């Protein structure tokens, strides 16, 4: 076994040192009645060639991975420079633990400090942590933090435009707290209904809003900020598609208390749902109430600049039951991938990729709207994702399009029960004009 | 004495990436914008919502800059691939390269979580089988793969416990009992679920005794949370009796599975009366820690908790795999989608390569290595619990303190000699603890080299304590000032700093 270096001779030397006859003697501390008296019923062992063949067969059973995809809804494909994987594959990064010993972890620590800087910048906030498990859990942790910061909060108002998975995660996280959860409805335009929202908000509420929302529509953050401010509600934002931050004013400029986002689209593959990373940022005044790891600047004995984990007194290993969160491992390597990705893109690259993603969506929107039987139900502005009303169940369209090697979008009723004739379509800079025209052609075949 | 690997070497300095930035430099290669479409892309954002800062917080750098910057940073890190990393309770074993290649296969990496199930059967099969493998290893009825890390698994497990009590007893109950040797995540996970934490102490022999549990146990206790083997590296030998006491009062037994590496194929928590346990795929099943994640913390449960698993669960009917969301008693969702799939692929690959005999051998050699290190060092360092240990052993600085040398100094001196330090000052029940977990992937030579380093430090503590107290000497930076960092936190870079 290639990962077990012990020779028979090594084992006898070691047992001799210990004064034991056999390895079984080392398990004498386990009562005999609790020992497993049989082999585990597991397959293997497999050699590397056998294993590769088996993995290839599993891959072949995932033909969706090689389709031209217009799927988004919380997981986004963008162009990732090869340099990203080259860096995160360096095992000095990938095989290290959480940087508890700063003198042998400066690589991880400095990169997290840079990640915090970039994340805070993107979201327009003062400080960001070293990442959360994913966007949904980051949003849920923001709600827990709201309750810590303001004990008086009794009600959580969730926008109906939140990705249903995010809303469900928040509900699960807060289930042990005595909080009322209500949903603020969307208007026919596809964005929050300000009148209904206004009635739901007061100083005892925390509001969670997603923009662009899960229908792809860009919320009127200015009015929402005005409402939240006027009612003195705790204001939390969530961004599912972080490329939108390249063209939209960041949540920080609308005075949110906490800004959260799903960071996957920056440098991490969609990978059937994970690993992703949650972005979490807030203002300076709340820094000691934040969940998660933080890296701070310091000096060594000779006065040289270096980095350490800091403000650990918030965390579970020090504060135990009174910690701000129980999070320990976060998504370190995914955060590194995001950082490397964003450094490669720079301000110009990120903006260009975002503009192309958006332009492709507008091109498709215009093209599809002209197909008889299809229409665009929501009038609000969108970024790279939008809903189409389809003449047949969206799921049937998906089944048909896959025969042409195209995944045309996510049927809306897969995300939330409801109208089965709606399809959520997403574009990026990976799509060529030909891809867009092909999708239009395939949908045209089903036009009334 | 075996040689130690530590030495001095050329180490390149590197500023922050932002300081490399030069206007006009780029590191991307993207399609040129279609001019017909460009108009569209700028005209539709409502003007007050348009971003105006020019994204100036991002550096403008070439790909060469980026790659050199991060390559230099990487050289300041110590990983398992650099050498022995005996960080107790973290199971820093070697991470197979085939697992890395497996997770990067395009058929996995490019698969969207909302692709039709019929076109994602390979991924669903992998998840289904991994659920089955973990259930068999732990002795459980069912497994959820959703949690993203060990602590996330704990949170999920205790949430299921809460849902069970609400459902069966009509109320969640109020308390969770946790021994003083527990990881800090245990009390935090319980508190986040609204439970009051009752701490009980383990006996003088380092394990929990039935009497202590009986005394603390009543019908307000939702669960007892223990770690087995515990953080002293000792098997909780009274676990079956303890499970009986907890169950008698209607409570559930939670086991923190961080230390499962000692038990693979030897004993199963489910057979000991454990109702719920989180696995740490990034420990026991050899997926890399990534400098702090991504991990994966699947939770195994007995029959009583199965209805409360988070959604979805992967099921198998006929020849199809399916995501089952129709589970009315489910606690809900702990995150988006199905969990850290890329980490699951790595653990699955590892399990198949090892096979049942290989896994059992891994546990045996992990225990052999820990006992060997303990035996070789007990003359030089205080050993608070003189028993056979499981996968890790705990020493302390009691003998070195006389010369003013503390655990932190020993840890930093180990860095000079080429090793990652053990977990220090944990568990809290041992003053100045050093928790050493060599794992099964270290050879006899590597253990001997570590022993040499530890012996050298024990000697230096007597003859030249100053060199230990001022360590590390061979690293690029000397000891860092953590108080300074916390007093006036600087958490982001800005041009004016």
Interface residues (C-beta under 8 A of the other chain):
Chain A: X1 X3 X4 X5 X6 X10 X11 X13 X14 X15 X17 X18 X23 X25 X26 X27 X28 X29 X30 X31 X33 X34 X35 X36 X39 X40 X41 X42 X43 X44 X45 X46 X48 X51 X52 X54 X55 X56 X57 X58 X59 X60 X61 X62 X63 X64 X65 X66 X67 X69 X71 X73 X74 X75 X77 X79 X81 X83 X85 X86 X87 X89 X90 X91 X92 X93 X94 X95 X96 X97 X98 X99 X100 X101 X102 X103 X104 X105 X106 X107 X108 X110 X111 X112 X113 X114 X116 X117 X118 X120 X121 X122 X124 X126 X127 X128 X130 X131 X133 X134 X135 X136 X137 X144 X163 X165 X166 X168 X169 X171 X172 X173 X175 X176 X177 X218 X220 X221 X222 X245 X246 X247 X248 X249 X250 X262 X269 X270 X271 X272 X273 X274 X275 X276 X277 X287 X293 X294 X295 X296 X297 X298 X299 X300 X301 X302 X304 X306 X307 X308 X310 X311 X312 X313 X315 X316 X317 X318 X319 X320 X321 X322 X323 X325 X326 X327 X328 X329 X330 X331 X332 X333 X334 X336 X340 X342 X343 X344 X345 X346 X347 X348 X349 X350 X351 X352 X353 X355 X356 X358 X359 X360 X362 X363 X381 X382 X398 X399 X402 X407 X410 X414 X415 X429 X432 X433
Chain B: X14 X16 X17 X18 X25 X26 X27 X28 X29 X30 X31 X33 X34 X37 X38 X40 X41 X42 X44 X45 X46 X48 X49 X50 X51 X52 X53 X54 X55 X56 X57 X58 X59 X60 X61 X63 X66 X67 X69 X70 X71 X73 X74 X75 X76 X77 X78 X79 X80 X81 X82 X85 X87 X90 X92 X93 X94 X95 X96 X98 X100 X102 X103 X104 X105 X106 X107 X108 X109 X110 X111 X112 X113 X114 X115 X116 X119 X120 X121 X122 X123 X125 X126 X133 X136 X137 X148 X149 X150 X151 X152 X154 X155 X159 X162 X172 X183 X184 X185 X187 X188 X189 X190 X191 X192 X193 X194 X195 X197 X234 X235 X237 X239 X240 X264 X265 X266 X267 X268 X271 X272 X282 X286 X288 X289 X290 X291 X292 X293 X294 X295 X296 X310 X331 X332 X333 X334 X335 X336 X337 X338 X339 X340 X341 X342 X343 X349 X351 X352 X353 X354 X355 X356 X357 X358 X359 X360 X361 X362 X364 X365 X367 X368 X369 X371 X372 X375 X376 X387 X388 X390 X411 X412 X415 X420 X421 X423 X426 X440 X441 X442 X443 X444 X446 X470 X472 X475 X476 X477 X478 X479 X480 X481 X482 X484 X485 X486 X489 X490 X491 X492 X493 X497
